[in-house]
Amino acid sequence: MLKKFTLTDKLLIVAAMLSLIYSEVLFFNGNSDQAIFIGLWVPSILCFGIYLNLINKKNND
């Protein structure tokens, strides 16, 4: 299953996961405003990955 992912896909997933984990650490340490700000990066990173995949598919067709 992981063979279908490119290096870019893997890096974006790792970035999103790290952002989520860092957000949770900040939240549980009492920095809720910063945690919410960092947590909002997760969907943005994933959407950027989807955008890159769409651009790549369009160029390959």
C-alpha positions in Angstrom: 0.0 0.0 0.0 2.8 2.4 0.8 4.3 1.8 -2.6 1.5 3.9 -4.2 2.7 7.0 -2.2 5.4 9.2 -3.6 8.1 10.8 -1.5 6.1 14.1 -1.5 3.0 12.3 -0.3 4.9 10.7 2.5 6.5 14.0 3.6 3.2 15.8 3.6 1.6 13.1 5.7 4.5 13.2 8.2 4.2 17.0 8.3 0.5 16.8 9.0 1.0 14.2 11.7 3.8 16.2 13.4 1.6 19.3 13.3 -1.3 17.4 14.9 1.0 15.9 17.6 2.6 19.3 18.4 -0.8 20.9 18.6 -2.0 18.3 21.1 1.2 18.7 23.2 0.6 22.5 23.3 -3.0 22.0 24.2 -2.3 19.7 27.1 0.4 22.0 28.4 -2.1 24.9 28.7 -1.3 26.8 25.5 -4.7 26.4 23.9 -4.6 29.4 21.6 -1.3 28.3 20.1 -2.6 24.7 19.9 -5.6 25.8 17.9 -3.4 27.8 15.6 -1.1 24.9 14.9 -4.0 22.5 14.7 -5.4 24.5 11.8 -2.3 23.7 9.8 -3.3 20.0 9.5 -6.1 20.4 7.0 -4.2 23.0 5.1 -1.2 20.7 4.7 -3.4 17.9 3.5 -5.3 20.1 1.1 -2.0 21.3 -0.4 -1.0 17.6 -0.9 -4.3 17.0 -2.7 -3.7 20.0 -4.9 -0.2 18.8 -5.8 -1.6 15.4 -6.7 -4.3 17.0 -8.9 -1.7 19.1 -10.7 0.6 16.1 -11.2 -2.3 14.0 -12.6 -3.3 16.9 -15.0 0.3 17.1 -16.3 0.5 13.4 -16.8 -2.6 13.2 -18.9 
